[in-house]
Structure formats: C-alpha cells, structure tokens
Amino acid sequence: MLLTFAAFFFVLSVVVFVHEFGHFVVAKLNRIYVVTFSFGFGPKLVRKKVGETEYAISALPFGGYVKFAGEMAEGERGAPEAPPELDVPPARMYRNKAPWQRMSVVLAGPVMNFALALFVFIFSLYVEGVDVNPSTAIQEIAKGSPAETAGIKSGDVILAINGQRIAYWGQIEKALAGREGAKSRYTILRGADTVSVDIAPTYDAESRAWRIGIISYLSARIGDVKKQSPAERAGLRPGATVLAINDTTVTSFFDIERRCARRLGVPMKFTWEYRGVVRSAVITPVAGEEASEGKRLDVVKVGQIGVSPYYERVRITFGEAVVYGSRTFAGMFAAIIGFLGKLFSGHATIRAIGGPLRVGIMAGDMIRWGFSYLIYFLAFFSLNLAIFNLLPILPFDGGHFVLGLIETVSRRPIGRRVQQVLMQAGFILLIVLMVFILSVDIFNIVR
C-alpha cells in the first residue's frame, strides 16, 4: 500500500506541478501579477518572496497552484481585487488582460502536459533504447492477409528483405514503413529450406502502418518479473525460460499468457530453466485487467502471474528517438481520443473508465514492474490530463479558453452574471462526474 501511495504521489505531483508551471510562465510573459506559486496545497510550510511573487511549499504535496491578482470577476462575492497588502496596477490584473492573453495563459497548462509526455517518450527512448524481439520467426498469419496469399506459413523465419539481413523483428516493421506499399522480396527459412517470395503490404488504418499480416513469435523466456507477484514469490527470475505448465510443454510466451488468463485462482505447476538449473513450483494466477474487444470495448478480469516477455534492448540515435517518441505520442493521443469516441458512442462500457482510485492502483502496479514503467505511465497520465483539461466547460481550461474565444469574436466582455452561472453549472457537472467516476472505480475494485 505504501509503495502504491508513493507512486501515485510521484505521478500526480509531477504532472500537476508541470501543468501549473505552464500557467505561471505564460502569465509572467503576459505581465500578469502572479501573487503566489505553490508546490502543494493547504497551509504553507515554507515561503519565500522573490520580486512580487511568493513561492511556497505547502502541506499537501499533490501538484501545486498559481494565484493571479484579479483572477476572479470584479465584484464577485469573496473575490478581492488583490490581497490588501498589495497595490496592483489595474493593467496587470488577470481579468483586465486582452482575451488572447488570458487564452494563452489557460492553454499553457495543457500544452505543458503535452510537452511533458512527448519529452518523456523521446528522452526515455534515447537513454534506455528500444526493446526489440530478437526472433524473426512468425507465430501466426492473419486470414486473408498478403502474407497468407503469398504462402507464408506459421513457423517460417524471415532471414532478409530485399537482400538486407534481418536481425530482429523491429527491422521488418521498419522495412515495411520504408517501402509504403511496394513489393518486397522476403527470404524465408522454412525447416531446412530457404525460399523467396514477393509480398506487397497493405495499409492498416487502425495502427496507421503498413502490414503484411504476420504476428511475431515470442519465446517462453521471461523478461521482467513484477515485484510481489506470484511469479516472484515462486522464484521465477528475469531470463528464466518456462518449459512446461502442468506437464504440458510451453513453446512460446503466448502459451503462458493464454493458460494463465483462463485459470484465474487455479494453482498450476510451472517448470522452468534458469542458469542451467531446472526448477518447479506451483503458481496461482491472480486477477489482472485486460481490454476485451468485441462489439463494445470492455475491461475483463484475467489470470496473471506477473511476468513479461523477453526483449533485447537496442540503443538508438537522438534523431531516431525523436521519431519513435513522436510516433508513440501520436499513437497514444489517437488511442485516447478513439476511446473517448467509443465511450460517448456507446461502444465502450463504463468499466473501461478510470478515476483517481484506479490511477493510483495502476501507478502502484507500474512501480512494481520497474521505475521505467512508472515513467511511461506518467507520460500517459499527463497526456490524459491535458485532454481532460481541454473539455469546453468551466472550470476546466478549455471552458476558460472558449469564453476568451467568444469575447474575441463578439469584441465585448462576457457579463459577470453569465460567467457566474456558467461556473456554477460547471462545478455541479464536475461534482456529478467525479461522484460517478469514483463509484465506477469502487465497482471495478470490488468486482
């Protein structure tokens, strides 16, 4: 529990702090009087005034906040012009700035969250490299695919494409992307024979990539082992190769996944080899969540023991990291937007929704896999927060942006009363939404 809380605290603090820092920087650039910039909420533990702004560390270290002079509407109950000890020129009040200036301030928060996610993807790939499947063997062939039409078979091993040797699976995808639909000659090892076939890929709109319809083979070798998982407690370690489950031979990592998924809570005998020694233990899969694609996107409980497939790590240049990181960012952004589309169109169940409780649990899961997993989750959460904050309703940044846009088009300020009504309606909607999401979170946890 403590580890889960620490991971959630880390993710939430970084993402929210970066968000508020975006508001702070752009407000300063627009000559808005920033009264306070605080890390955390609640009573201030440490404070230091530098120039006109007070910088503080507050008691509840979950993100932070920025306070502008004149941030609330003039005459609004409980909204003074500025703290009584300050003499702020009217021109530096937030509400007196031009609509485009206020719009730039409110957009800065989500933009910083987008930038944080992109930076994490690029920097992580550059520092750590990319994980690649060292095998070029084919596990499955998609029905009706170019590979099936060309006569490719399960178990075939791709040796080369257009005469260029293929050392790992990622090079196949790279070669497909470079050809963009043109035919390529594949040199295939089939048993003891070497054959050559010509295949033209087709474009897959969902993954936005060129495909020939093949699925890679993943060996039964273990990559990462989740801390405190059934696998770790049984003695499975990274690098071990699973030989059998219940005395049935295991040939690929897909065998491990499939058998564990179907036997939630059922003890199974695992036999594996590690550093030349064969070991056995009874391992009981525990509940984990997995997306289930059908008529509607759903999240189902499946059995898991806490292991991931083995990949080798390949270092890449900074330019390649920018390309791959940008693709990861774009793919995740599209996936989130696609999920929202399914949710609002009824093609996803409410079980797929995650609120603060689920985010906390996921953060705890990620840190148990390793710190690099938590960093990627931080980027995912930052991207989600940015999109969520752009909802065109108050009090979200998107709602304030829409008000500024209306003022820009109409060329006159929106009345104080109208703003108050919109703000109150937005808060009511937000409270209802949060109660609903928390209810879904609790349901997902106890089910």
N, C-alpha and C positions, 0 to 999 in steps of 0.2 A: 504493500500500500504506500509506504514512504517513497519508494522508487517511482511509482506511478505519479504521485503528487509532485515530486521534484521534476519529472519530465514534463508534466503539464505546465508547471510554473515556468520552466525554462522557455517552452514554446510560446505560451501566451505572453510572457513578459517581453520577449524579443519582438514578436510580431506587432503587438500593440504599441510598444515604445517606438519602433520604426515608423509606424503609422502616424503617431503624434508628432514625431520629429519632422515628418514631411510638412504637416500643418505649420509647425514652428518656423522652419526655414523660409517657406514661401511668404508667411506673414511678415517676417523680418524684411524680406526683399521688397514687399509692398509698403514698407514703412508703417505697418500696423503696430500699435503699442502692445507688446506682449507683457502682461503682468506677471505670469507665473509659468514656468515649465518644470513639471514634476515627474520624477520617476516613481511610480506608485501612486496610491490614493490614500485618503484619510489624513490623520494627524501628521504633520511634518516633523520628521526626526532630525534632519539636517537641512539647513537652508543657508544660502549664500547669494547676496545680491551683487550682480555684476552689471554695471550700467543701470538701465532702467528695469531689467528683468530679474526676478527672483528665481534661482534654480534650487530645487529641493529634492530630497529623498524622503518619501512618505512611508507610513507604516505598512500599508498593504501593497507589496511589490508586484502587482499584476498589471504591467503596462505602464501607463502614465497619462498625463493630460496637459493641455495648454489652455491658459486663460487669457483672453484678449480684453482690452478695455473697450466698453461699448459693444460687447458681443450680443447682448440681448436687446430687444426693441425698446426704444425710449418710452418711458412711462409705464413699462410693464411691471407688475407687482413684484417687489423683491429684487428688481434689477437696477442697481445704482449705475450712474454714468461710469464710475470707476471707484476703486477703494478711496475713501475720504481723504487719505493722506497724500493722494496723487493729484497732480494738476496736469491732466492730459489734454492736449490741444484737440478740438473737435475734429480736425482734419485727420488725426491719427486714430480715431475711433473706428472699430471694425465696421459698424453699421453705416458709417459715412463714406466708406470707400466705394469706388465705382463697382458696378455689378461684376465686370470681368475680373477685377481684383479679388473680390470675395469668392468668385467661382474658382479662380486659380488656387486659392487657399484650401477650399474644401476638396478639390480634386487631388491636391498634393498628397493627402493621406493614402488613398487607394493606389496612386501612382507609385508611391514608395513601397507599398506592399507588392505590387507587380515587380518592381525593380529588385526587391529583396529575393523573391522567388527565382527570378532569372539569374541573379548573381549567384545564388546557392547552387543552382543546376550547373552553371558554367564552371565556377570555382571548384566544386566538388569533383567534377569530371576531370578537370585539369590536374588537380592534386592527386586524386586516387586512381585515375584512369577509368577505363570502361571494362565491365565484366563481359567476357565472351565465352561462348560454349566451345570448348576445344574439339568437339566432334563435328564432322561434316556428314555424318550418317543421317538418313531420312527415317523418321519414325512412322509418319502417316502421310497419305496422299489424299487431298481433297477431291471429292467426287466432281466430275465434270471440269476439272481444272486443266490448264495447259500441260502440267506435269503428267497427269493421268493420260491425256490424249497422246502425249509423246512416248508413253510406255514406261515411265519411271515407276519403280517398284519400292515398296517398303523394305528397308534394309540396304538399299543402294547407298554408296558413299560417293559424294562429289569430290573428285580429285582436282579438277581445273575448270575454268570458264574462259573460253576463247584463248586457250593456251596458257592462261595465268593460273599458277598453282593456288589452291585454296587451303589455308591452314586452319581456319576456324569459321564458324557459322556466320558471324557478322560480315565476313568478306563476301558471302553470297548476296546478302541484302544490299551491300554497297555496290556490287557489280550490277544488280538489278536496277538500282536507282540511277546509275550512270548511263544505262542503255535506253531507259524510258520507252519501253515497248518494242524495241528492235530485237530481232532474233539473236540468240547467243548459242554457241556450241558448248555443250556440257560433256566433260569426260567423266565417265561413271565407272566405279569399281563395283562389279556385281559378282559376288563369290570370288572365283579366281580369274574372272574375265574382265577385260576393260572394253567398254562400249562408248560410243559418242552419239549424242542426239542433239537436234536443234530445237530450241524452245523459245517462243515469244511470250513475254509476260503480259498480264492484263492488269489494269489499274483498279485497285481496291479503294473505293471512296471512303469507307469507314476508317481504315487505317491510313489513308492518304499515301499509299505506297504501291509500288509495282510488285506483283506477286505471281508465282507460278503454281502455287497450291501445295507446298510441301511444309511439313512440320518437323522440326529438328529432333533428333534423338538426344535424350539426356540420360547419362549413365546413372547407375544407382549409387554413385558416390555422393557423400554428404558434403555440403558446403558449410553453411553456418548452422549452429545449434543455438536455439533460443534459451536464455538463462531461465532457470527454474521450471523448465518444461519437462514433460515425461521423458523425452529423449535424453536430456542432460542427466536427469536423476538415474536413468538406467545405465549411464556410462557411454552413450554414443558421443563421439567427438568429431569435429571437422576433419575431413579426409578419410573417414571410415567408409567402407563400401558394404552396403546391405546385400547379403547373399540370398536370404530367404525370409519369408514371413509364414509362420505356421507350417514350416517344412515345404512350402511351395516356393520354387525358385523365382527370384526377382531379377528382371533383366533391364529395367530402366527406372528412372525416378518417377515416371508416371504410374508405374505399378505400386510404388509406395503410397503416392497420393491417393490413388483410387481405392486401395484397400483400407487405408486409414479413414477416408471420408465416409465409407459405408459402415464402419464399425465403431461409431461413437460409443464410448463407455465399455467396449468389449475388449478384454485382455487378449493380446496376441503375442506369440513368441517371435522375436526378431533375432536373426543370426547375422552377424557382420564380421568383417575382417578389418583390423586396424593395426598397422605397422607389423604385418606378418603374423598376427595372433588372431585366431577366430574366437569370437565371444558370442554369448547368447543371453537374452534377458526377456522377461515378459513386460510389455509396454502397453498401457491402456490409453487410447486416444481420448483427448478432452475436446470440449466444444470450441470451435472457432467459426468465424463468419466468412461466407463466400458469396460472391454475386452469382445469381442464378438467372440466366437469360431464357426467357420464354415469351409468351405473349406480353408479359409485364416484367420489368426488371424487379427482382426481389433479392433479399438477403436471407440466406438459409444457414442453419447450423450444420456443420460437418465435423467429422472427427479429424483431429490433427495431433501430431506428437511433437512439433516444434523443430522441424528441420527444413533446410532449403537445399536446392540442387547445387552441385559444384560448378563453379565457373572460374576461369583463369582471368587475371587482370592484365590489361594491356595499356601502357602509357600512351597518351596522345598529345599532339601539339596544342598550343593555346588556341590557334585558329580552328582546329577540329573540335576543341571543347566548346568554342562559341557556337559552332554549327550544331553539334549534338545537343548542347544545353538549350539552344533556342528551339530546336525541334521538340525536346522534352517539354519545355514550357508551353509551346503552341499545342502539343498533343494533350497536355493536361488541361489547358484552358478550354479546348474544344470538348473534352470529356465532361468537364463540369457544366458547361453550357448545354451539352447534349443531355446530361442527367436532369437539369432543370426543365428542359423541354419535355422530357418523358414524364417528369413529376407533374407538371401543370396540365399535360395532355391525358393524364391517367394511365400512362404506360409504365409507371413505376409505383411500387407500393410504399406506404409510409414507413415500412420497416427499413427502407434504404436511407431515411433521413437520419442525420446525426447531429446532436446538440452538444452542450458543454460536457455532460457526463460521458458521452461516447467518445468525444475528442480526448478527454482525459485518459480513458481506458486505452484508446489507440496509442496515445503518447507513451503510456506505460509499456505497451506491447513493443513499440518501436525501440525503446531504450534497452529492452531485454534482448532484442536481436543485435543491437550494437549502436554506437553513437552515430555512425554514418547513416543508419536507417532513420534515426530521430531527426537528423539534419534535413533529410529529404522530406520527412513528414512536416517539418517546419515550413519548408517551401510550399508544400501542398496546402497547409493551413493558411499561410499568408495569401496565396492566390485565392482561396475561398473567401477570406475576409475582405479582400479587395472587391471581388464581385458582389458580395453581400452588401457592402457599404455603398455600392452604386445603385441600389434599389431606389427608384424615383419617389420615395416617400420620406417625410420627416419622421424622426430626427436624423436619418442617415445622410451621409454626404451627398448622395445622389439627389435627395429631396432638396437640400440647400442649393445644389447646382441648378436644378430645374427652376427654383424661384429666381435665381440670378438670371437665368436664360429668359424667363418671362419678362423680367424688368428690362433686359436688354432689347427685346423685341418691342415691348409696349412703350419703352422710353419713359416710364414713370414707376415710382416705387410701389410695392405691394403694401396695402394698408396693414397697420399693426393688428387690427382685429382679425383680418383674414389670416395673417401669419399665426396668431394665437390659436385660432380654430384648427388650422392645418396641423400645428404642432401637437395640440391635444389629441386630435384624431390619430395622428401618427403614433403617439405614445400608447394610446389604448390598443391600437393594432399590434404594436410591438409587444406589449404585455401579453395579449392573447396568443401571439405567435410563440413567445417564449414558454408560456404555460403548456401550449400544445407540444412543442419540441421536447420539453422536459418530460412530459407524460410519455411521449414516444420513446425517449431514452430509457426511462424506468421500465417500460414494457419490454424493450429489447434486452435489457439486462436480466430481468427475472424470467423471461420466457424460456 
